[in-house]
Amino acid sequence: MARTDHLLHWPQAAFPHRGLLWLIVVTLFLETISIGMPCRVCANDSGDASIATEILETLDRGDVDAAVLAVANVDVSNAVTPRILAAVIQTARACTSDQRSDDAAEVYHTAAAVCEKLAKDPSANLPSEKAIAIWQAAANGLTVVGRDADALRWLRLAADACGDPSTARRIGGSLLSVASGALNAADKLTAGHAYQLAIELFEKSGADVSGQSIATARLGYAWTLVMAANESGNAEHIGQSLVAVDEFLNHHPDHGDASSALLLKMSCQTRLGEHEAAETTRSELLEKHPRTDAMCQVVLLACANQDGDGNPSPLSESLRNYLVEHYDFVLASQALRSNVDVVKTALVASAITGAPDAEVAFGVALSLCDEVGDAATATLELLHQNGHDAAAQRIAMRWLSARDESVNGPHSLLGKMQNQSGMLITGAVREAACRWAGRTGHWSMLAMAAAEEPGLYDTVSEPAAEDAYRRGRSLHVERLFAEAMLQTGKTKQSLKLWERIVDDHGADDFPTLLRLAETAVSVGSVTQASTRIAAAQAAAMQQGAASGGQGSSSPEVALTNLLAANLEVRQLNFDRGRALLEQVVRSSRADADVRGRAQWMIGETYFMQEKFTEAIAAYRQVEAIGSSDQWTAAALVQAGKSFEQLGRTREATVCYSTLVSRFGDSPHAGGARRRLAAMTSGGSSAPSTIRR
């Protein structure tokens, strides 16, 4: 069980502030005491009388420093008198008036010691209420400067001498201050003793058992025991902590800190191995205090638990339902809405249970806290793989479009989250959504988002760059937008975006330059296409040389030669096109699939020139050269068409039959079946009906 003390925070009101106000009040009271203090001087205390006189005279001269020094020389272990006590108290009062807190505390400490000595001397006739007031004043002065253990010493004496309920309550209040100061100083022993004594005094005084002061004492006592038990790890100490927490909860079930106490109780039960009891306590916390910081801590602790592989353990159904039902409160917690595991779990739960408001809210939260994109990817994949593709598409579409939630709700929680983060979505999440859409074939979603994306084609400038960052539109996202438009037939828009990516953003990697060249060959002018092919070829040769080979024969150069051949064929320069294609076929470093494609294209050039015999010869070499069924199947159907054009229907039938039997799932198989049916029903078909 992980330590939880650093996660628990009590309201500041639970522990009284330190300050001089109470000290000033008690000092004024002591002034009346010092006035009425017996000042008899016996034969055996003439020396003490001279000390008192010396102190008082220095005070009359306004020399507080000398008075403090004189008090420091008082020998408390020897005979002391009420007159010395009065002089010391007046010195303490002078230090307090001059705001000399440290000196006041030390002088009061001396006064308390003198008082203790006199209280044990029956002949001193020191009234108990005066002794109590002095000890309490000393304790308050010491608490101000952080001397909490010394303060507790004098309050113990005051508590022992106390018989009046109202006085007992006042001493109890001072003990709360001591305990609070000790906690701040990490002195758990002093704090625990102070809280325990305060509880005894409040109970002794007949205070309201559900009152605020005794509740603070019980809560503080439980808290100090839990902290001490966390350090010791001793089961007995943890058990004592659990008893103290239960004592607080039994007396104060409706206290403002009851939820935090339940969290403490759950922590103790878990550490003692009482897991069923801890689960019961968590259920009570969830039922009675769902919208509290303590409940947020429960969620964080649950998400911090890991399985054997170091992955977060799944949340229980009750916690998942809690996240969905109280999504607005959960997202109001900075700690929860910035926790990727919590938000991812909540988003999936919201999507599966059909809670649209929670789904949208957690979708926005994840899009802002996931700076890597892994959680976003995992969310979409999980929903997609478990049959919730519609939910995955909804979430992905929101991320693809990067909606500004402040447009419809300027003061909404979602709008505020976006405004606080300074962006609508992280680039990692938007890219994850784009990649997921591409992997799952949802290119139309991507193309739609690209069509609606503001500033996609704007000239590069600082404001435009800032807006792109705010929208999470990275260079990778723009590449995927361009690819989506290409995949959905919006080739001209794709070309425009590829050119922006290269020319404006300076992308010079070979895959991007090749895609631009390919798109330019398809719909650009000859000049555009030639320029883009040359750029891609230069990058290919540079990349090939960098890898230690001959740049001119690299696989990348082979790809650019394919594009160059396409451009030549587009201009009806068949011979020049075939020459480039033959270079690809002969390239030993080119991929077998690329070589097979090039050989098929050679056949295509002959087919377009109606040189069907040469076309057939070229198509027959595809399977031997390439390794892809795609180009072999394409070669068979085209060879069949060529045979038909030559009137050689038997050979054409063999080509089509071979295609259907070997590559029945090929896109070309349907056309082959139709040709076979036409040839069988009509005996032969006219060459003019054959299409490429």
N, C-alpha and C positions, 0 to 999 in steps of 0.2 A: 504493500500500500504506500503510495507516494505521500510525502508530508504535505499536510494541508494548511499548516498554520500561516503560511505566507499568502494563502488565498482568502483568508477570513479577515474581514475588516468591520470593526464595531463602529456605530455612530459616535461622533465625537462627544455628543451630549452624555454618553454613558459614563464618561470619566470627567470629573470636575476639573476646570482650569486651575492652573496655579496663578497666584497673583498676590498683590499687597493689600487688597481690600479687607479681607478677613483679619489680616494681621493688624491693620490700623484700628479696626473695631475693637479687637482684644486689647490692644495697647491703650486705648482710651479707657477701657475698663480697668486696666492695671494701674492707671494713673490714680483712680479713686482708691485702689488697694494700697498703693504706696503712701498715699496721704494718711490713711488710717492705720498704717502698719505700726505696731508697737516699736518704740525707739528707746527702750530702757537700756542703760549701759551699766553692766555689773562690774565688780572689781576685776573679774577674770576676763572681761572682754574689752578692756580699755584699748588693747592693740587693735582689735577689730574695729572699734569705734574710730580710731585714727585713720584706718583704711577707708572707711565709709566717708569720713570727713574729707579726705584727700580727693576721693572720686567726686564728691558733690562740689567741692571748690573748683576743680578743673572744669566741671560742667558750667558752673556759674561764670567762669571766665570765657566760656565758649570754646574751650580747647577739648573737642571731642576725642581727638587722637590720644591725648594724654589720659583721658578717662578710660578709653578702650585699653590702653596699655596697663593702667592700674588694675582694671578688672582682670586682665590676663594674669596678673600677679597674685590674685586671690587664691589662697590655699584652701580649697574646699574640704580637704581631708581633715583639717584641724577645726577648731571651734569657729562657728559662724553665727551671725546674729541677724535678726529681722532688719536691723538698720543697714547692714551690708546688702541684704537682699533688696531693700528699697533702693539703695544707691545703684546697684547693678541694673535693676529694672529701668531706672531713669536714664541710665546710659544707653540701654537698648532702645528706649523710646527716642532718644536724641539721634541715634544712628538711623532709626526708621524715618525720622523727619528729614534727615539729610539724604535719604534714599541710598544709604550704604548697606545694602542687603547682606553682604557677606559678613560685615562687622556686626550687624544687628543679630544675624543668626548665631554667631559665635558667642556674643554677650548673652543672648537669651539661653543658649546652651549652658553657660555658666550659671545663670539665674536658676535654671531648672535643677542643676546639681545642688546649688545652695538650698533650694526649696526641698529637695529630697532629704538633705541632711537635717533640716529643721523639722520636716514632717516626722522624722523618727525621734525627735527630742520633745517629750511631753512638756518640758518647761518652756518651750518656745511659744506655746499657745497659738500655733499657726492653724487657722480654720481650714478645713478640707476644701471648701469651695474656692478659697483663695489659692490654695496649692494647685487645684485642678485648673484654674484659670491661667496660672503661670505656666504649668506644663503644656497646656494647649497652645498658649501664645508662643512658647519656645518651639513646639512642633510645627506650627504654621510658618514661623520664621525659617526654620531649617528646611522645610519643604520647598520654600521659595527658591532656595539656592541648590536644591537637589540632594540634600543630606537626608534622604528618606529613612535610612536605617536608624539614624539618631532621633529623627522625629518619632518613629514608631516606639522607641524606648520610652519617651516621656508620655506618649499617649497610653501606653500600657499602664503606667503609674496612675494617670488620670482615670482610666477605666476602672482600675482596682479601687480607687477612692470614691468613685461615683455612686451615688444612691438616688439621685433625682432623675426621673425619666427624661425631662427636657434636656438636662445636661448630657445625659447618655446619648441622646440624638445628636447634640452638637459635636460631641467627641466622635461619634460615628461619621459625621460629615467630614471632620478633619482626617479621619482614617481613610476615607475615600480619596481625598487629595493625595495622601501619602502613597496609597496603592497605585493611583494613576501615575504619579511621578516615578515610582519604582518600576512600573511597567515600561514607561518611556526610556528608562535607563537600563532595561533588560535585567533588572534585579527581581527575578520571579519569586525568590524566597521571601523578601520583604513584602512584596505585593500580596502574596498569598496570605501571609500572617496578618497583614493589615485588613484585607477583605474578610478574613475569618473572624477577626476581633470585631469588625464593624457589624457583621451579622449577629454576633452574640449581643452586642450593645443594643441594636435595633429591636431584637426579640425581647431583650430584658426591659426595654423602655415601653413595651406594649405597642410598638408602632404597627401601623396597618400592614398586615402580612403581604398585601399586594401592592404596597406603596413603592414609589419610584426609587427611593434611596436604598431600601433593603433589596429591591430587585437588582439595582446596580451592583450591590455588594455580592449577591449570590452569583450573578452573571460573571463578575470579575473574578471571583474565587474559582468558579468552574474553568474560566478561560486560562488562569495561571496554572491550574493543575494540568490542563490539557497540554499547554506548552511545555511544561516540565516533563510530562509523560512522553511527549514526542521526542524529547532529547534523550531520555533514559531508555526508552523502549521497553521498560519494565511492565509486565502484564498487570501486576498489582497496582502500579501507579495509574495505568490506563483505566483499570476498574474503578479506582477512586475518582478519577475524572468523570467517568460515566455516571457515578452516583451524584456528584455535584451538579452535573448538567441536568439530570432528572429532577433534582431538588428545585432548580430554577424553573424548569418547565411545569412541574406540578403546582408551584405557587403562582406562576405568572404565565399561564398559557396564552394570554392575549397581549403579552408585552410586544413592543415594537421590534425587539430583537429575538423573538421566539423562533423565527425562521433560521436565524444564524445559529441559535442553540440547537435546533434540530440537525443542522449540518454538522455541528460539533459532535452530537450524539451519534450520528451515522458514521463519522470518522472513527470514533472510539469503538463502536461495534465492529466495524470492518477490521480494525487492527487486532481485535480480540478474536477474530475468526467467526463472529456471529453474523454470518452473511444473510440469513433469513430475517433476523431482527433488523439489520441494516436496510434491507429491502422494504420492510414494513415502515421504517422511519422515513425512507425516501418517498414512499407512497403517501404518507401523512403530510410531508412537506409539499409534495406536488398538489395534494388535494386542498390543503388549508392555506398555503402561501405560494401560489403558482407564479405570481408576478413580483418576485423579490430577487434581490441580488444573490441570496443564498441558492435559489433555484438555478440561477445562471451558473453558479459555481458547481452545482451538481452536474449540469450538462458538460461543462468544461472537464470536470474530473472523469466523467464517463468517456469522453472522447480521448482523454489522455491515456486511458488503458489500452494496452497493446496485446496482440496475440503472440504466438510463438515466433512468428516471422517478422515481428517488429511493426506490423500494420495495425492501424486503429481497430479496436474491437467494435463490432456492430452495436448500435444503440438498441435498447429494449424497445418493444412496441409502444409502451407507455410514454417513453421519452420522445420517440418519433412523433407520436400523436400530439404530445405537448408542444413540440416545435411548430407543428402545423397550426394548431389551435391558437397559440399565443405568438404568432409570427411577428406581430407588430412590437410586442414587448421584447422579444428575443433580439430583433434587429435594432431596437433602441439601445441595446447594450453593446458598447464598443468592443468589449472583449469577445462577445459571441459573433458579432457580424464580421469580425476580422479573422475568425478562426475558420480556415478552409474546410477542415473535416466536418465541423458542425454545419456549416452552410451547405456543403455538398449533400450531406445526409438529409438535411431538411428539404432541400430542393427536390431530391428524388422522391422523398415521402410525399411531398405536396403534389408532384406530378402524378404519382401512382394513385393517390386517394382522390384526385380530382378536386383540388382546392385552388382555383385559379388565382385568387388574390395572393395567397401565400406563395404559389409557384412564381408569379411575376416578381414578388418582393425578393424572394431568395435568389431568383435568377439575376436580378440586379446586384444583389449583395455579392454573389460569387463572381460576377463579371468585374467587380472592383477589388476583391481581395485575392483572387488567384492571379499572381504575377508570373507564374510559370506556364499555366495552361493545362497542366496535368489533370487537375480536378475537373475542369470543364470537359476535357476529352473523356475522362472516365465516366462522367455523368451521362453524356450523350451515348456512349457505347453501352453502358449498363441498361439504359432505357431501351435502346434499339435491340439489344440481344435478348431482352426479356419480354419482347412483344409489345412494348410501349412506344412504337415508332412515331405515332402521332404526337405524343408528348415531347419526344426528342426533337421532332421537326419544329414544334412551337417554340421550344427554348432556343434551338439553333437559329431560328428566324429572327428572334428578338436580338440575339447577339450579332447576327449578320448585319442587321439594320442599325444597330447602335442607337436605340431610341433615347431621346432626351426626355426623361420623366418629368422635368420641371415645366415642360410646355403646357401640359394639361393640369398640372398641380404644382405650382411654384413653391408651395409650402408643404408639400407632401413629404413623407419620410424618405421615399425613394429619390425625389428630387434633391432633398437635403444631403443624402448620402453621396450623390453624384457631385454636387457642388463642393462638399467638403473634400472629396478626393481630387477635385480639379479635372476630372475626366468622366466620360460616359461609360467607358469600358477599357480594360487593359488590352494592349496589343496582343498579349499572349492568348487571352480568351477569344478575342475576335478571330485570330488566326486559327485557333483550335476549332472553332465553329466552321470556318471556311474549309479546313482540311477534312473535317468530318463529312461535310456536304459533298466534297469531291469524292471521298472514298466510298460513300454510299450511293453515288450517282445522282445526287440531288443538285445537278448543275443549274436547273431552272431557278432554284431558290437563290443560288449564288448570283445568277445573272440578274434576278429581280432586285436583289440588294444593291448590286453594282449600278443598276439603272436609276435607283433612288438615292444613291450616295451623293450628297452635296460636295462640290469642290473637287470632284474626282479628276477633272481635266484642267483645273485652274493652274495658272502659271505659278511656278515655285516662288514663294515669298515667305517671310517670317510669320505673318499672320496665318497664311495657308498651312505652314508647317505646324504651327501651334494647334490649329483646328484639327489637323490630321492626327496629331498626338492625342488630343482630347477625345477623339472618336476611335482611338485604337487602330487607326488605319496605317499599318506599317507597310514597308515595301513588299513583304511577303503576302500581305492581304491584297495589295493591288495586283500582284502576279496572279493570285488565284481568281480575282475578279476578271482579269484579262482572259485567263484560261476558260472560265465559265462562259464568257461571251463567245469564245471560239467554239466551245462544245455545243452551244445552243444555236449556232448559225448566225450570230451577230458578229460576223467576221470583220466588218469595217470598223465597228466600235472597238473590237478587240485590237485591231491594228493600231488604232489611235492611242489606246492605253499602253500597248507594248512600246510604242514610240516615246510616250511620256516617261515610262519607266527607264528607258535607256537614255534618252536625250536630256530629260530634266533631272532625273534622280541619279544619273551616272552609273546605272547598273552595267557592268561589263563582264559578267560571268558568261561562260559559253552557253549553258542551257537557255538563258534569257535571250542572248543574241540569236541563237538558233531558232527559238520560237518566233521571234520577231521576223527573221528572214523567211521562215515558213509561211507566216501570215501575209507578209508582203508579196511573196510569190503567188499566193492564192488570190488576193484582191487588190494589191497595190500596182502602181505603174511599173513598167520595166525598169525605169531608172531607180525607183525606190527599192525594188527587189534586188537589183544588181548591187546597190550600195550596201544593203543589209547583209547580203550573202558574203560580200567582201569582208565586212566587219566580223562576221561569224567565222569565216575561214581564217582570218588573221589570228583571232583568239584561239581557234583550234590548233593552228600550227605552233603558237606560243605554248599552249598547254601540252602538246605532244613533245616539243623540245624540252620542256621543263621536266617531263617524266623520264627523260633519258633516251628517247627514241628519235626517229626521223619524223619531224613535224609534218612533212608532206604526205606521209603514209599512215598517219595516225587514224584511229577509228573516228575521231571527231571530224577530220578532214573528209573522210568518206561520206559522212552525213551531209556536209556542206556541198559536196559534189552531187549528191542526189538532188538537192535543191537547185543547184546550178543547171543540172540536166533538165529538171522540170521547167525551168524558165526558158531554156532553149527550145524545148518541145512546144511550150506555149507560143513561142514565136515561129513555130514550124521549122526550126533548124534541127531536123531529125538526125542528120549525120553528126553534128557537133554534140547533140544530146547523147547519142549512143556512145560516142568516144568517152564522154565523162562517165557514163554508166559502166563501160568496160573497165575503166580505171578502178571503179569501186569493186567490181567482180574480181579483179586480179589482186586487190589489196589483201595481203596476208594477215594484216592486223585488224581488218574490218570484221565486225560481228557477222556470224553466219546468216543471221536473219536479215541484216542489212544487205549482204551480198545477194541473198535470194530475192529480196525486193528489187534490187538493181537489175538482176537478170530478167525478172518478170516485166520490169519497165522497158527493157530492150525489146521484148516481145510485143509490148504495147506500141512502141514506135513503128514497128513493121506493120502491125495490125492497122494503125491509123493511115499508113501509106498504102494499105490494101496489098501488101506483100505477104500473103497468107502463108506461103510455103516457108519463108524465112521466119515468120512469126511462130509457126508450129515448131520449128527447130529451136528457136529461143525458149519457148515455153517448156519444151521437153527437158531442158537443162536445169530448170528451177529446182526440182526436188534434189538433184545431186549436189547442187551448190548450196542451197539454203537448208535451214534446220526447222523452219516454221511451217506447220500445216496450213497456216493462213495463205501463204504465197503459193504453195503447191496446189491447194484447192482452187485458188484464183487462176492459176496457170491451166489447170484441167478444163475449167469452164471456157476460158478463152481459146484454148486449143480446139475444143469441140466446135466453137463458133467458126473458127478458121477452117476446119475440115468441112463444115456445112457450106461455107462460102465456095469451097473448091468442089462441092458436090459429092464429097466422100462421106456419105451418111453413116456407113458402117463404122468408120474410125471415129466419127463424131459420137455415135452411140456408145462406143467403148469408153471414150473420155467421160461422158456424162454418167454412165453406169459406175465407172470406177470412182468418180467423185461422190456419188450417192452412197456407195457401199463403204468407202473408206472415211469419208468426211460428212456423214449424214447430218451432223449438227452445225456444219459450216453455213454461214450466211449465203453462200453460193449454191447450196444443195437445192434450195427451192427452185431456183432458175433452171438448174439441171433437170429436175424432175419435170418441169413444164416443157422443156425442149424434148425430153424423151417421149412425153405424152403426145406432143404435136407430131413428132416424127412417126410414132406408132400409128396414130389415127389417120394421118395424111400420107403416109409412105415416105414423104420427103417434104422439105420446106424450102420455100424460095429464099435464096441468099439475101435478098433485100429486106427480109423481115428480121434479120439478125442484128442485134444491137450490142454495142460494147458492154 
